[in-house]
Amino acid sequence: MSTYSNGILLFRFRNERLEVMLVHPGGPIWAKKDYGVWSIPKGLPEEHESPLDTAKREFREETGFEAEGEFIDLGELNQPNRKIVHIWALEKNLCNI
């Protein structure tokens, strides 16, 4: 059986270059590991939570920033571990670094 997860790929264009925001996975599986793994902020839905609301909540929990704006639905990605991740893209500049 597949597990469903929802996430947001934040991006911006700076000096004509595409930049994306990635996070280091957390939780019990990654607590004492650092394999150079990076991913979009994503996570599992809570009861009665829509997929996009899940993605927004996970983004806020994992980054401390609100994800608001015009979302681009990128669809689903089937990962080798049988997890299905629904991804939305959002163009936003959170800081000037």
C-alpha positions in Angstrom: 0.0 0.0 0.0 1.3 3.5 -0.9 1.8 6.4 1.5 0.7 9.8 0.4 2.7 13.0 1.2 2.3 16.6 0.1 4.9 19.3 -0.4 5.8 22.6 -1.8 8.8 23.4 -4.1 9.6 27.1 -3.5 11.5 28.8 -6.2 12.7 32.2 -7.3 14.7 33.8 -10.1 17.7 35.9 -8.9 20.2 37.5 -11.3 18.6 35.4 -14.1 19.3 32.1 -12.2 16.7 29.7 -10.9 17.0 29.0 -7.2 15.0 26.5 -5.2 14.5 26.0 -1.4 15.3 22.5 0.0 15.4 21.2 3.5 17.2 18.5 5.3 14.8 15.7 6.3 13.9 15.4 10.0 12.0 13.1 12.3 13.1 9.8 13.9 14.4 8.2 10.7 16.9 11.1 10.2 17.6 12.0 13.8 21.2 10.7 13.8 22.0 10.6 10.1 23.3 13.1 7.7 23.8 11.6 4.3 23.7 14.8 2.4 20.0 14.2 1.7 17.9 17.3 0.8 14.2 17.5 -0.2 11.3 19.8 -0.5 9.3 20.5 2.7 6.6 17.8 2.7 4.7 15.5 5.0 1.7 13.4 5.8 -1.9 14.7 6.0 -3.8 15.1 9.2 -7.4 13.9 9.4 -9.8 15.9 7.1 -6.9 18.0 5.8 -6.7 18.7 2.0 -3.5 17.9 0.2 -2.6 21.6 -0.4 -3.4 22.5 3.2 -1.1 19.6 4.3 1.7 21.0 2.0 1.2 24.5 3.5 1.3 23.3 7.1 4.4 21.2 6.5 6.1 24.1 4.8 5.4 26.3 7.8 6.4 23.7 10.3 9.7 22.8 8.5 10.8 26.4 7.5 9.0 28.8 9.8 7.6 30.7 6.8 4.1 30.9 5.4 3.5 29.6 1.9 0.9 31.8 0.2 0.5 32.9 -3.4 -0.4 31.4 -6.7 0.4 27.7 -6.5 1.4 25.6 -9.6 0.2 22.0 -9.4 3.1 19.8 -10.5 1.2 16.6 -9.9 2.4 13.4 -8.3 5.8 11.8 -8.0 6.1 8.1 -7.3 9.1 7.4 -5.2 10.9 4.0 -5.1 9.8 3.4 -1.5 6.1 3.4 -2.8 5.5 6.9 -1.3 3.5 9.2 -3.6 4.3 12.9 -3.2 1.9 15.5 -4.6 3.9 18.6 -5.3 3.0 22.3 -5.8 5.4 24.9 -6.9 5.4 28.5 -5.6 7.4 31.4 -6.8 8.3 33.5 -3.8 11.3 35.4 -2.5 11.6 34.9 1.3 14.8 36.7 1.8 17.6 38.6 0.1 20.5 36.3 0.6 
